[in-house]
Amino acid sequence: MPAKEVFITPIDRILTRIGAADYLVKGLSTFMVEIVETANIFKKATSKSPVILGEVGRGTSTYDGLSIAWAVLEHLRNETRTKVLLQLTTMS
């Protein structure tokens, strides 16, 4: 949507974790790859680092996945004060 005006604060980096892939050669399942990548985001994120996450908690049960996504969001918001764009996928 076109905007007449926009205010963008300075950012130091954009951090993303999107997609799913395993790394079985190193013994990492899809879920473990996701958790390692998310932990890496936790280490690097600052209040000036927008974060984009796709399908957090993939490969788990519905409630486990939602719990993981909720915990990730709370940590990023409360500890780093960053902005997060999160994609949640529901099964129907």
N, CA, C and O atoms as CSV, one atom per row, in Angstrom:
chain,resi,resn,atom,element,x,y,z
A,1,MET,N,N,0.843,-1.157,0.000
A,1,MET,CA,C,0.000,0.000,0.000
A,1,MET,C,C,0.903,1.239,0.000
A,1,MET,O,O,1.803,1.337,0.834
A,2,PRO,N,N,0.686,2.160,-0.893
A,2,PRO,CA,C,1.478,3.380,-0.916
A,2,PRO,C,C,1.274,4.210,0.350
A,2,PRO,O,O,0.173,4.276,0.897
A,3,ALA,N,N,2.335,4.828,0.793
A,3,ALA,CA,C,2.255,5.677,1.990
A,3,ALA,C,C,2.674,7.096,1.622
A,3,ALA,O,O,3.559,7.298,0.791
A,4,LYS,N,N,2.032,8.068,2.246
A,4,LYS,CA,C,2.418,9.464,2.041
A,4,LYS,C,C,3.653,9.800,2.857
A,4,LYS,O,O,4.435,10.680,2.497
A,5,GLU,N,N,3.817,9.082,3.964
A,5,GLU,CA,C,4.943,9.357,4.841
A,5,GLU,C,C,5.288,8.085,5.603
A,5,GLU,O,O,4.407,7.292,5.934
A,6,VAL,N,N,6.572,7.896,5.880
A,6,VAL,CA,C,7.009,6.740,6.655
A,6,VAL,C,C,8.186,7.148,7.543
A,6,VAL,O,O,9.019,7.967,7.155
A,7,PHE,N,N,8.235,6.574,8.717
A,7,PHE,CA,C,9.349,6.808,9.632
A,7,PHE,C,C,9.987,5.463,9.939
A,7,PHE,O,O,9.352,4.592,10.534
A,8,ILE,N,N,11.219,5.294,9.542
A,8,ILE,CA,C,11.936,4.042,9.776
A,8,ILE,C,C,13.120,4.343,10.684
A,8,ILE,O,O,13.958,5.191,10.377
A,9,THR,N,N,13.173,3.636,11.799
A,9,THR,CA,C,14.288,3.828,12.717
A,9,THR,C,C,15.516,3.126,12.164
A,9,THR,O,O,15.387,2.192,11.373
A,10,PRO,N,N,16.707,3.559,12.564
A,10,PRO,CA,C,17.925,2.890,12.101
A,10,PRO,C,C,17.957,1.425,12.568
A,10,PRO,O,O,17.550,1.109,13.686
A,11,ILE,N,N,18.444,0.546,11.694
A,11,ILE,CA,C,18.585,-0.853,12.053
A,11,ILE,C,C,20.034,-1.272,11.877
A,11,ILE,O,O,20.749,-0.715,11.044
A,12,ASP,N,N,20.469,-2.256,12.659
A,12,ASP,CA,C,21.847,-2.720,12.538
A,12,ASP,C,C,21.955,-3.986,11.689
A,12,ASP,O,O,23.006,-4.248,11.104
A,13,ARG,N,N,20.877,-4.774,11.614
A,13,ARG,CA,C,20.843,-5.980,10.783
A,13,ARG,C,C,19.412,-6.508,10.784
A,13,ARG,O,O,18.620,-6.164,11.662
A,14,ILE,N,N,19.088,-7.324,9.823
A,14,ILE,CA,C,17.802,-8.012,9.777
A,14,ILE,C,C,18.097,-9.489,9.973
A,14,ILE,O,O,18.881,-10.077,9.228
A,15,LEU,N,N,17.469,-10.085,10.976
A,15,LEU,CA,C,17.700,-11.491,11.285
A,15,LEU,C,C,16.487,-12.305,10.853
A,15,LEU,O,O,15.349,-11.916,11.116
A,16,THR,N,N,16.730,-13.438,10.187
A,16,THR,CA,C,15.628,-14.268,9.715
A,16,THR,C,C,15.882,-15.737,10.025
A,16,THR,O,O,17.022,-16.192,10.120
A,17,ARG,N,N,14.791,-16.449,10.175
A,17,ARG,CA,C,14.812,-17.911,10.260
A,17,ARG,C,C,13.553,-18.365,9.550
A,17,ARG,O,O,12.467,-18.397,10.128
A,18,ILE,N,N,13.721,-18.715,8.282
A,18,ILE,CA,C,12.579,-19.068,7.445
A,18,ILE,C,C,12.899,-20.372,6.725
A,18,ILE,O,O,14.027,-20.590,6.283
A,19,GLY,N,N,11.909,-21.219,6.615
A,19,GLY,CA,C,12.095,-22.468,5.898
A,19,GLY,C,C,12.478,-23.602,6.832
A,19,GLY,O,O,12.751,-23.388,8.014
A,20,ALA,N,N,12.493,-24.795,6.292
A,20,ALA,CA,C,12.810,-25.966,7.097
A,20,ALA,C,C,13.697,-26.907,6.297
A,20,ALA,O,O,13.432,-27.207,5.133
A,21,ALA,N,N,14.730,-27.351,6.935
A,21,ALA,CA,C,15.622,-28.333,6.320
A,21,ALA,C,C,16.366,-29.059,7.427
A,21,ALA,O,O,16.679,-28.485,8.471
A,22,ASP,N,N,16.643,-30.328,7.179
A,22,ASP,CA,C,17.426,-31.054,8.171
A,22,ASP,C,C,18.894,-31.023,7.765
A,22,ASP,O,O,19.241,-30.591,6.666
A,23,TYR,N,N,19.732,-31.481,8.653
A,23,TYR,CA,C,21.171,-31.584,8.399
A,23,TYR,C,C,21.602,-32.924,8.977
A,23,TYR,O,O,22.414,-32.999,9.899
A,24,LEU,N,N,21.030,-33.978,8.404
A,24,LEU,CA,C,21.211,-35.313,8.948
A,24,LEU,C,C,22.654,-35.783,8.935
A,24,LEU,O,O,23.034,-36.621,9.753
A,25,VAL,N,N,23.465,-35.264,8.028
A,25,VAL,CA,C,24.880,-35.630,7.989
A,25,VAL,C,C,25.551,-35.303,9.320
A,25,VAL,O,O,26.441,-36.024,9.769
A,26,LYS,N,N,25.115,-34.211,9.944
A,26,LYS,CA,C,25.656,-33.827,11.248
A,26,LYS,C,C,24.747,-34.265,12.394
A,26,LYS,O,O,24.972,-33.891,13.545
A,27,GLY,N,N,23.723,-35.056,12.081
A,27,GLY,CA,C,22.840,-35.577,13.107
A,27,GLY,C,C,21.803,-34.598,13.609
A,27,GLY,O,O,21.319,-34.734,14.733
A,28,LEU,N,N,21.449,-33.604,12.791
A,28,LEU,CA,C,20.477,-32.595,13.211
A,28,LEU,C,C,19.164,-32.763,12.451
A,28,LEU,O,O,19.137,-32.725,11.221
A,29,SER,N,N,18.091,-32.947,13.188
A,29,SER,CA,C,16.756,-33.018,12.591
A,29,SER,C,C,16.317,-31.616,12.175
A,29,SER,O,O,16.979,-30.629,12.496
A,30,THR,N,N,15.206,-31.538,11.467
A,30,THR,CA,C,14.654,-30.246,11.080
A,30,THR,C,C,14.400,-29.384,12.312
A,30,THR,O,O,14.722,-28.196,12.324
A,31,PHE,N,N,13.822,-29.989,13.346
A,31,PHE,CA,C,13.533,-29.257,14.583
A,31,PHE,C,C,14.821,-28.742,15.220
A,31,PHE,O,O,14.871,-27.596,15.666
A,32,MET,N,N,15.856,-29.569,15.267
A,32,MET,CA,C,17.106,-29.152,15.901
A,32,MET,C,C,17.788,-28.037,15.114
A,32,MET,O,O,18.364,-27.127,15.711
A,33,VAL,N,N,17.732,-28.094,13.793
A,33,VAL,CA,C,18.284,-27.011,12.968
A,33,VAL,C,C,17.558,-25.714,13.293
A,33,VAL,O,O,18.184,-24.664,13.444
A,34,GLU,N,N,16.222,-25.792,13.401
A,34,GLU,CA,C,15.433,-24.608,13.725
A,34,GLU,C,C,15.829,-24.031,15.078
A,34,GLU,O,O,15.979,-22.816,15.208
A,35,ILE,N,N,15.998,-24.869,16.070
A,35,ILE,CA,C,16.343,-24.410,17.419
A,35,ILE,C,C,17.738,-23.793,17.435
A,35,ILE,O,O,17.950,-22.767,18.082
A,36,VAL,N,N,18.681,-24.395,16.743
A,36,VAL,CA,C,20.051,-23.845,16.678
A,36,VAL,C,C,20.023,-22.477,15.997
A,36,VAL,O,O,20.676,-21.543,16.462
A,37,GLU,N,N,19.273,-22.351,14.898
A,37,GLU,CA,C,19.173,-21.063,14.203
A,37,GLU,C,C,18.486,-20.011,15.080
A,37,GLU,O,O,18.883,-18.845,15.080
A,38,THR,N,N,17.467,-20.418,15.819
A,38,THR,CA,C,16.771,-19.491,16.715
A,38,THR,C,C,17.700,-19.043,17.842
A,38,THR,O,O,17.700,-17.870,18.214
A,39,ALA,N,N,18.481,-19.957,18.380
A,39,ALA,CA,C,19.450,-19.599,19.420
A,39,ALA,C,C,20.474,-18.603,18.886
A,39,ALA,O,O,20.894,-17.696,19.605
A,40,ASN,N,N,20.870,-18.769,17.639
A,40,ASN,CA,C,21.805,-17.838,17.009
A,40,ASN,C,C,21.186,-16.445,16.902
A,40,ASN,O,O,21.869,-15.441,17.102
A,41,ILE,N,N,19.893,-16.389,16.589
A,41,ILE,CA,C,19.196,-15.098,16.546
A,41,ILE,C,C,19.186,-14.474,17.935
A,41,ILE,O,O,19.413,-13.272,18.070
A,42,PHE,N,N,18.927,-15.271,18.972
A,42,PHE,CA,C,18.941,-14.759,20.353
A,42,PHE,C,C,20.281,-14.109,20.674
A,42,PHE,O,O,20.323,-13.070,21.333
A,43,LYS,N,N,21.372,-14.710,20.215
A,43,LYS,CA,C,22.713,-14.192,20.511
A,43,LYS,C,C,22.989,-12.882,19.781
A,43,LYS,O,O,23.675,-12.011,20.315
A,44,LYS,N,N,22.462,-12.732,18.567
A,44,LYS,CA,C,22.799,-11.583,17.723
A,44,LYS,C,C,21.804,-10.425,17.783
A,44,LYS,O,O,22.156,-9.299,17.431
A,45,ALA,N,N,20.582,-10.675,18.217
A,45,ALA,CA,C,19.530,-9.663,18.155
A,45,ALA,C,C,19.788,-8.515,19.129
A,45,ALA,O,O,20.235,-8.716,20.258
A,46,THR,N,N,19.493,-7.314,18.655
A,46,THR,CA,C,19.532,-6.120,19.487
A,46,THR,C,C,18.201,-5.398,19.319
A,46,THR,O,O,17.347,-5.831,18.546
A,47,SER,N,N,18.031,-4.325,20.026
A,47,SER,CA,C,16.783,-3.563,19.897
A,47,SER,C,C,16.650,-2.920,18.517
A,47,SER,O,O,15.571,-2.456,18.148
A,48,LYS,N,N,17.737,-2.893,17.762
A,48,LYS,CA,C,17.717,-2.318,16.414
A,48,LYS,C,C,17.751,-3.383,15.329
A,48,LYS,O,O,18.050,-3.082,14.173
A,49,SER,N,N,17.444,-4.636,15.693
A,49,SER,CA,C,17.467,-5.748,14.741
A,49,SER,C,C,16.073,-6.319,14.548
A,49,SER,O,O,15.623,-7.105,15.382
A,50,PRO,N,N,15.379,-5.957,13.488
A,50,PRO,CA,C,14.098,-6.606,13.240
A,50,PRO,C,C,14.308,-8.093,12.953
A,50,PRO,O,O,15.287,-8.477,12.313
A,51,VAL,N,N,13.387,-8.920,13.427
A,51,VAL,CA,C,13.502,-10.372,13.286
A,51,VAL,C,C,12.292,-10.898,12.520
A,51,VAL,O,O,11.154,-10.535,12.817
A,52,ILE,N,N,12.544,-11.756,11.533
A,52,ILE,CA,C,11.487,-12.402,10.765
A,52,ILE,C,C,11.618,-13.904,10.991
A,52,ILE,O,O,12.653,-14.498,10.691
A,53,LEU,N,N,10.557,-14.513,11.523
A,53,LEU,CA,C,10.556,-15.942,11.818
A,53,LEU,C,C,9.418,-16.623,11.090
A,53,LEU,O,O,8.295,-16.119,11.064
A,54,GLY,N,N,9.707,-17.759,10.502
A,54,GLY,CA,C,8.679,-18.530,9.816
A,54,GLY,C,C,8.494,-19.885,10.465
A,54,GLY,O,O,9.459,-20.625,10.656
A,55,GLU,N,N,7.272,-20.210,10.799
A,55,GLU,CA,C,6.887,-21.525,11.293
A,55,GLU,C,C,7.742,-22.003,12.466
A,55,GLU,O,O,8.344,-23.075,12.399
A,56,VAL,N,N,7.797,-21.234,13.510
A,56,VAL,CA,C,8.540,-21.630,14.711
A,56,VAL,C,C,7.830,-22.806,15.366
A,56,VAL,O,O,6.606,-22.800,15.500
A,57,GLY,N,N,8.589,-23.809,15.772
A,57,GLY,CA,C,8.020,-24.981,16.425
A,57,GLY,C,C,7.591,-26.062,15.458
A,57,GLY,O,O,6.858,-26.979,15.825
A,58,ARG,N,N,8.043,-25.957,14.238
A,58,ARG,CA,C,7.690,-26.947,13.223
A,58,ARG,C,C,8.252,-28.314,13.629
A,58,ARG,O,O,9.340,-28.403,14.197
A,59,GLY,N,N,7.508,-29.358,13.333
A,59,GLY,CA,C,7.966,-30.699,13.654
A,59,GLY,C,C,7.579,-31.136,15.058
A,59,GLY,O,O,8.048,-32.164,15.546
A,60,THR,N,N,6.721,-30.353,15.708
A,60,THR,CA,C,6.252,-30.693,17.046
A,60,THR,C,C,4.735,-30.772,17.023
A,60,THR,O,O,4.104,-30.498,16.002
A,61,SER,N,N,4.163,-31.145,18.148
A,61,SER,CA,C,2.703,-31.136,18.228
A,61,SER,C,C,2.207,-29.691,18.203
A,61,SER,O,O,2.991,-28.760,18.389
A,62,THR,N,N,0.930,-29.505,17.976
A,62,THR,CA,C,0.358,-28.161,17.876
A,62,THR,C,C,0.651,-27.323,19.111
A,62,THR,O,O,1.141,-26.199,18.996
A,63,TYR,N,N,0.355,-27.860,20.295
A,63,TYR,CA,C,0.539,-27.080,21.515
A,63,TYR,C,C,2.015,-26.868,21.852
A,63,TYR,O,O,2.383,-25.819,22.380
A,64,ASP,N,N,2.858,-27.852,21.552
A,64,ASP,CA,C,4.297,-27.660,21.761
A,64,ASP,C,C,4.828,-26.564,20.849
A,64,ASP,O,O,5.605,-25.712,21.280
A,65,GLY,N,N,4.403,-26.587,19.579
A,65,GLY,CA,C,4.834,-25.561,18.633
A,65,GLY,C,C,4.386,-24.169,19.042
A,65,GLY,O,O,5.157,-23.213,18.951
A,66,LEU,N,N,3.140,-24.051,19.493
A,66,LEU,CA,C,2.645,-22.754,19.956
A,66,LEU,C,C,3.395,-22.286,21.197
A,66,LEU,O,O,3.681,-21.097,21.340
A,67,SER,N,N,3.712,-23.208,22.087
A,67,SER,CA,C,4.464,-22.856,23.299
A,67,SER,C,C,5.862,-22.368,22.962
A,67,SER,O,O,6.350,-21.406,23.555
A,68,ILE,N,N,6.507,-23.032,22.006
A,68,ILE,CA,C,7.848,-22.609,21.581
A,68,ILE,C,C,7.772,-21.228,20.942
A,68,ILE,O,O,8.574,-20.352,21.266
A,69,ALA,N,N,6.814,-21.024,20.034
A,69,ALA,CA,C,6.667,-19.725,19.373
A,69,ALA,C,C,6.401,-18.622,20.394
A,69,ALA,O,O,6.976,-17.538,20.295
A,70,TRP,N,N,5.546,-18.882,21.360
A,70,TRP,CA,C,5.218,-17.902,22.396
A,70,TRP,C,C,6.467,-17.552,23.198
A,70,TRP,O,O,6.738,-16.378,23.447
A,71,ALA,N,N,7.223,-18.565,23.601
A,71,ALA,CA,C,8.436,-18.334,24.388
A,71,ALA,C,C,9.482,-17.547,23.596
A,71,ALA,O,O,10.146,-16.668,24.146
A,72,VAL,N,N,9.627,-17.860,22.315
A,72,VAL,CA,C,10.580,-17.136,21.464
A,72,VAL,C,C,10.162,-15.668,21.367
A,72,VAL,O,O,10.993,-14.773,21.518
A,73,LEU,N,N,8.881,-15.426,21.117
A,73,LEU,CA,C,8.387,-14.049,21.020
A,73,LEU,C,C,8.591,-13.285,22.325
A,73,LEU,O,O,9.050,-12.142,22.311
A,74,GLU,N,N,8.255,-13.909,23.445
A,74,GLU,CA,C,8.429,-13.238,24.738
A,74,GLU,C,C,9.888,-12.910,25.001
A,74,GLU,O,O,10.211,-11.819,25.470
A,75,HIS,N,N,10.763,-13.849,24.701
A,75,HIS,CA,C,12.188,-13.594,24.937
A,75,HIS,C,C,12.687,-12.429,24.080
A,75,HIS,O,O,13.345,-11.519,24.583
A,76,LEU,N,N,12.372,-12.465,22.788
A,76,LEU,CA,C,12.851,-11.392,21.907
A,76,LEU,C,C,12.258,-10.045,22.308
A,76,LEU,O,O,12.946,-9.025,22.264
A,77,ARG,N,N,10.999,-10.038,22.693
A,77,ARG,CA,C,10.366,-8.772,23.081
A,77,ARG,C,C,10.880,-8.270,24.435
A,77,ARG,O,O,11.201,-7.090,24.577
A,78,ASN,N,N,10.958,-9.147,25.411
A,78,ASN,CA,C,11.330,-8.726,26.767
A,78,ASN,C,C,12.827,-8.530,26.964
A,78,ASN,O,O,13.242,-7.640,27.707
A,79,GLU,N,N,13.636,-9.345,26.312
A,79,GLU,CA,C,15.091,-9.277,26.528
A,79,GLU,C,C,15.802,-8.347,25.554
A,79,GLU,O,O,16.717,-7.627,25.952
A,80,THR,N,N,15.399,-8.347,24.288
A,80,THR,CA,C,16.104,-7.522,23.298
A,80,THR,C,C,15.296,-6.314,22.850
A,80,THR,O,O,15.835,-5.399,22.227
A,81,ARG,N,N,14.009,-6.310,23.164
A,81,ARG,CA,C,13.121,-5.199,22.791
A,81,ARG,C,C,13.086,-4.985,21.276
A,81,ARG,O,O,13.004,-3.850,20.807
A,82,THR,N,N,13.147,-6.063,20.527
A,82,THR,CA,C,13.142,-5.970,19.077
A,82,THR,C,C,11.745,-6.176,18.515
A,82,THR,O,O,10.850,-6.650,19.215
A,83,LYS,N,N,11.564,-5.826,17.274
A,83,LYS,CA,C,10.312,-6.050,16.565
A,83,LYS,C,C,10.396,-7.407,15.872
A,83,LYS,O,O,11.426,-7.761,15.297
A,84,VAL,N,N,9.298,-8.162,15.933
A,84,VAL,CA,C,9.292,-9.518,15.372
A,84,VAL,C,C,8.103,-9.688,14.449
A,84,VAL,O,O,6.980,-9.313,14.786
A,85,LEU,N,N,8.358,-10.260,13.277
A,85,LEU,CA,C,7.309,-10.667,12.364
A,85,LEU,C,C,7.332,-12.189,12.367
A,85,LEU,O,O,8.336,-12.798,11.995
A,86,LEU,N,N,6.222,-12.808,12.788
A,86,LEU,CA,C,6.166,-14.253,12.951
A,86,LEU,C,C,5.069,-14.848,12.097
A,86,LEU,O,O,3.941,-14.356,12.094
A,87,GLN,N,N,5.396,-15.909,11.369
A,87,GLN,CA,C,4.398,-16.638,10.607
A,87,GLN,C,C,4.053,-17.899,11.385
A,87,GLN,O,O,4.926,-18.708,11.698
A,88,LEU,N,N,2.779,-18.056,11.692
A,88,LEU,CA,C,2.291,-19.276,12.328
A,88,LEU,C,C,1.490,-20.046,11.296
A,88,LEU,O,O,0.691,-19.467,10.561
A,89,THR,N,N,1.701,-21.332,11.242
A,89,THR,CA,C,0.966,-22.179,10.304
A,89,THR,C,C,0.018,-23.049,11.103
A,89,THR,O,O,0.427,-23.684,12.075
A,90,THR,N,N,-1.225,-23.086,10.710
A,90,THR,CA,C,-2.190,-23.940,11.391
A,90,THR,C,C,-2.575,-25.096,10.485
A,90,THR,O,O,-2.567,-24.981,9.259
A,91,MET,N,N,-2.905,-26.185,11.102
A,91,MET,CA,C,-3.359,-27.362,10.355
A,91,MET,C,C,-4.879,-27.400,10.458
A,91,MET,O,O,-5.428,-27.161,11.533
A,92,SER,N,N,-5.559,-27.693,9.367
A,92,SER,CA,C,-7.012,-27.791,9.441
A,92,SER,C,C,-7.481,-29.105,8.889
A,92,SER,O,O,-8.682,-29.372,8.867
